[in-house]
Amino acid sequence: MSPRPPFTAETAKAKVEGAERLWNCRNPEAVALAYTEDCVWRNRTEFLKGRAAIIEFLKRKWARELDYKLMKELWTYGDNRISVRFEYEWRDSETGHWMRTHGNEHWEFDSEGLVQRRDMSANDYPINASERRFL
């Protein structure tokens, strides 16, 4: 069973590790199950609501971001909230160039441990294949 609020240092860390594993599977339907049916997302400049929108977003994302590999790190936590910093690397489907993305996410959970709100900010920059960290 996935950790539920209120979070401790141990359960918050487990929640982040589980999210990292889930996102690295790159399965939009599986990832969406970690969010409430009516979850509200801000992902950079996109605003989404609900699992169906999350699934469509992730399909578009991973069609463009090939060979995606993610690392999440617990930044802080509270009663029903967790903040993480993350890095991921990907190869652009149009250009073939490698990119690294750095950012932060803030999650708010319902009582069952599903994310009901996700707020994400990130920046991308090009890297050489030899600079990859996540192989």
N, C-alpha and C positions, 0 to 999 in steps of 0.2 A: 504494500500500500504506500502511496506517495505521501510524504509529510504534509501535515495540515497545520494551519495557524492555531495558536500562537507559536511562532518560531523561536527556536533556541539556536545557538551558534552551530550545533551539530545538525539540526534538521534543516536550517537554512542552507548550509553547505551541501547537504544531500540533495536538496531541491535544485540547486544550481548544477550540480554534477549530473543529475537526471535530465535536466533541460539540455545540457551540452550533448549528452548521448543521443537524446531524442532528435535534436536539430541536425546532428551529424548523420542521421539515417536518411535525411532528405526525402522523407515521405510526408507530403502535405496533409494527408488525411490523419495520419498518426499524430503529427505535431499538433494539429487543430484540436485533438481530444484533450489536450492539456489546458484548454481555454474554455470558459463558459460559453453557452450557446449565443449569448448576447455580448460577448467580450468587446470592449472598445480598445482599439489600437491607434497609436500614432507611430508610424514608421517613417522617419525622416519627414517628408512633406505629404505623405499619404495618410489619410484618416479612414479607418475601416471599422465596421461593426459586424460582429457575428462570425461564426465558424465558416460559413460558406464563403464569405469575403476573404477570410484568412487563407482558406484552401486555394482560392483563385490567385491570391497574391503570391503564395509560396510556389505555386506552379510556374508563374511568370518569373519569379526570382531565380529559381533553380534551372529554368530553361536558359537563362542568361548567364548565371554564375556557375560555370562548370567546375568540377573537381573541388567543390566547396568543402572546406575544413575549418571548424570553429573551435575556439577556446573561450570558455566563460569563467570568470573569477568573481567570487562573492566580494562585494564592496562593503555593504552594510545591510542590516535587517532590523525590523521592528515587529510588532505584534502580527500584522497580516501583510507586511510589505517586505520586499527584498529588492536591493539594487545591485547590479552587476556591471563590471567592465568586461568588454569582450574584444577579441581580435578574430578575424577570419581571413582566409586567403581563398582566392578563386581565379579562374581563368575566364576572361570575357569571351562569350560565344561568338561575338561579331569580329573582334580583332585578334583573338588568341593571346592577348597580353595578360600577364599575371597582375593581380591587384591584391592589396591588403586593405582591410577595413578595420578601423578602430572605433569603438563607441561605448555607450552606456545605455542600460535598460533599467527601467523602474517597473516593478510588478506589484500589483495589488491583488490579493487572493480572496476568494469566498471561503466560507467555513469548511467546504469540502476539499480545499487545497487546489482549486482550479483558478487560473488567472482570469480575473474579471476586467482588468485594465492593464495595458502594456504601453509604455511610453519609451520610444527609442530614438536616440540621436547618434549619427555616425558620420565618419569621413572616410573617403577612399583615396588611395594613392597607388600609382603603378610601382611594381617591383620587378626585378629580374627573376627568372626561374631559380637562379642560384641563391637568391636571398630568401627563399621560402623557409618558414620555420615549422610549419605543420605538414609533415609528409605522411 
